[in-house]
Amino acid sequence: MERAGEDMDDAVATAPPRVDRLLPGRFAMGGDYATRRPHGTSDWLLILTVDGSGRFGVPSGPDLTVDRHSVVSLAPRTPHDYGTAPRADGWELLWVHVHPRPSWPGLLDWPQVAPGVRRIDLPPELAGRVAAALSRAVTFHHGRMRNAALFGMNAVEEALLWCDMRRPDGDRLDPRVLSVVEHVSGRLAEPHSVRSLAALAGVSPSRLSHLFTRHLHVGVMAYVEQQRIAAAKDLLEVSSFAVAHVAARVGYADPLYFSRRFRRLVGQSPTAYRAAHGES
């Protein structure tokens, strides 16, 4: 393990990891931790500081110091020179090397602090959500479940979506909308209405509708239906549940109505969708 503070040209370089889709992990390192890859890697590297303090060397200026709740991304081919910050006792970090999905570039467009180096500082609540998502990616990577890599990619995408809420140039999600989004995502099978969700958020139904249109560009109940259909698609792909059972699990008491809505939104029936996308 290299020592922090050595000149990058003189330090022994760390070999780049082999990354197919993603390679996540969690380290709790001491004061002498440092990693240097002069040519970077072919993937993106995301690092969330969980505790302690770290530093990132940049060629155009002084080192970048990061503390708890900071997230740094290193773009492909950006030199890697990072480790525990000077005078810090240690650095605990969640990290992931990842080849982004085609839909991710906008999620990685954070404020750039040096060529190829981007940083976002998160409030504690959002940092906890990002840490939870990245921790799930680590768990999936070390597990043996089917489609572990896909679950891991989903977890990283979730982490990026939470980070995206803190982009200075973005429209940050209103906490009242966030409370409804989280409530719905964990209770798709329960009945929902604009009135009941507005009461949960502590606003009037008209105000909640306005907030959803502003932040999510969709109506409240249209959002609920989108989430139900998305969950139904996942169940049809990875399970052998009967269509009626899938419908009930995502909040449709009438399987015929569910099938009509699914066909309208997806373009094919649940049975046809499973035949085309389900596990063989």
N, C-alpha and C positions, 0 to 999 in steps of 0.2 A: 504494500500500500504506500502511495506516494505521500510526501509531506507537503502540507499547505505552505505556500509562500515561495516554492522553488520556481526558477525561471522555466517557462513552458518549453523552451527549446532544449533545455538541459534535462528535463524530467523524463522518466520512462513513461511512454505512452501506454494507455490502457487500450486493449484490443476492442474494436467495436463488436457489439453483440450481434448474433444472428437473429433477425426479426422477420417472421413471416407476415403476420398481421399485427400482433402486439406482444410486448414483453413487459409486464408490470411487476412491481415489487415494492417492498417497504424496508428501509434501513433505519437503524438507530446507531449512528456513528460517533466516534470520539473526536477529540480535538485535532487529530493528525490526518483526518480523512481528506483525500483529494483524488479527483479523476481528471485525466487529461487525454484528449483525443484531438490532435492538431488539425485533423481533416474532418472532424465531426463524424456523423453517420448519415446513412441514406434515408433515415426515418426522422420523424419529429420526436423530440424528447420533452415531456411535461414533468415538472417537479413541483410538488406542493410541500411547503415547509410546515410540518406538523408541530414541531417544537424545536427549541434552540435557534441557532442562527447559521446561515450559510453564506457563501460568497461565490460570485461568478466573475471570472476574469474577462474583460473585454479589451480588444486591442486599441480602441480609440480613446480610452480614458481610464479613470480609476475603477477598481473593482466595484461591482454591484453587490451590496449587502442586502440579504433578505432575512426577514424574521417570520415568526409564526403567522400563518394565514396568507402568505404570499405565494403566488403561483408564477412560475417562469416557464416559458417555452423556448426551445432552441430549434430553429428551422433546419432542414436537411443541409448538410455540408457546412454548417456553422461550427467553428472550432469549439471543442468542449474543454473548459478549464474551470472546474467548480469543486467546492469542498467546504468543510467546516470553516466558518469565519474566524479570523484571528481573535484570540482572547476568548473565544466561545468554548464552553466545556464540551459541547456536542451539537449534533445536528440530526434531527429525526425527520425523515422525508418519505413521502409516497411518490413514486415515479412510474412513468410508463413510456417506453419506446413504442411508437405506433405509426403505421402507414395509414393516413386518414382515408375515410370513405370519400367518394366524389362530392358528397353534399356538405363536407366539413370546412372547406376553405374559409367561409365567412365566420365560422366559429373560432378560427385560429387567428383572426385579424385583430389582435390585441395591440395596445400601445407599444411601439417599438422604442426600446431604451438604448439599443446599440444594433448594428447590423446583424440581423438574424436572431436577435434576443428580444423577447417580449415579456411583459410583466403585468400582472393584475393583482392588486391587494384586495382581499375579501373581508367583509365583516364576519364576525365569529359564526353567525348562523349559516351563512352561505359556505364558509370554509368547512363547517361540519358536514354539510351536504356533499360537497366535493370530495371530502375525505371518505365519506361513507361509500360513494360511488366508486372511487378508485380502490378502496378496500375490497369491494365486491369483485372488481376486475382481478385483483390478486388472488382472491379465493377461487374464482372460476379457473384461473390459470393453473393453480396447483391441484384442482380437483380432476376427477375423471368422468364427469358427466358429459353426456352427448351435447354437441354444439357449444362446448365450453368457450371456444374462441369467439363465437357469435355473441354469446352472453357477455363476454368480456368487452367486446367492441361496443355493445349497447351501454355497458356501464361507463366506459370512457366517454361516449357521446353524451350521456347524462351529465357527467362532470363538466364537459365543455359547455353544455347548455346552461348550467348554473353559473359558470364563469362568464358567459356571454351577458348575463344580467347586469354585470358590473362594468361593462365597457363604457368609458366616458362619453362616447359618441352615440351610444344606444339609448333606446327608450326603456328604462328600467321597469321591470314588472312591478305593478302596484301590489303591496303586501296583501290587500284584500282579495285581489285576483289570485295570488299565490295560495292563499288559504283555501279558496274554492277548488283550485286545480288539485291540490294535495288531497283534499277531502274526497273529491270525485274519483281520483286515481285509485284510492284504496277501498272504494265502496261502489264499484260499478254495478253490482247486483241490486243495490238499494234504489228505491224510487227517489227521483230528484225533480225539482221544479225551480223555475227562476225565483219564486217566492221563498222556498225553503233555503236555497243557496244564498239568497240575499240576506236572509235572517242570520245565517251562519257568518257571513262577512260583516254584518252590522251596518248594512246600507239598504236603501230602498231597491225594489226590483228594477226600476228604471235606471238608477245609478249603476247597479251592477251590470246591466246590459250595456250601458255606455262604456264602462271600464273594460269589459271584454272586447267590445268593438275596437276600442282604442289600442289596447295592448296585444290582443290575440287576433284581431281582424276577423272575428267570427262571433256569432251570437252565443249566448250561454248554453241553450239546449242543443244547438248545433255542435258546440264543443263537446258536450257530454256524449252525443251520438258518435262523434268522431272517435272518441276514446273507447267507446263500447265496441265499435266495429273493428278498430285496430286490435283490441284484445281478442275479439272473436277470430280474427285472421290468425293471430298467434296460436290460439287453441286449435284451430282447424289444421294448422301446419304441423304441430308437434304432438297432438293427442288423437286418440281414437274415440273421443266422446261423441255421442249422438248429437245431431244438429240441435235437437230440442234441449239437450243438456248444456250445450255451448250457449244457446240463447239465454237460458235461465242464469247462467254464471255471469253474463255480462249485462243483465238487467232487462231482458225481454221475456215477459210472462207468456206471450203468444208466439210460438215458434213460426207460425205462418207470417205474422207481421214482421218478425225478425228477418225471415228469408226475403220478404219484399224489400225491406229497407237495405239489406245487404246487397241484393242485386242492383238496386238503384245506385248505391254509393260505390260499389266495387266493379260492377259491370258483369257479374256472373253470380250464379247461385252459390250458397255455401258448399253444396256438394261438389259442384264443378270447380270451385276454388280449391277445395281439399285435393281433388284429383290432380290438379295442375301443380300445386305447391306443397302438398303434404309429403311426409316421409314415406319412402317406398318400403 
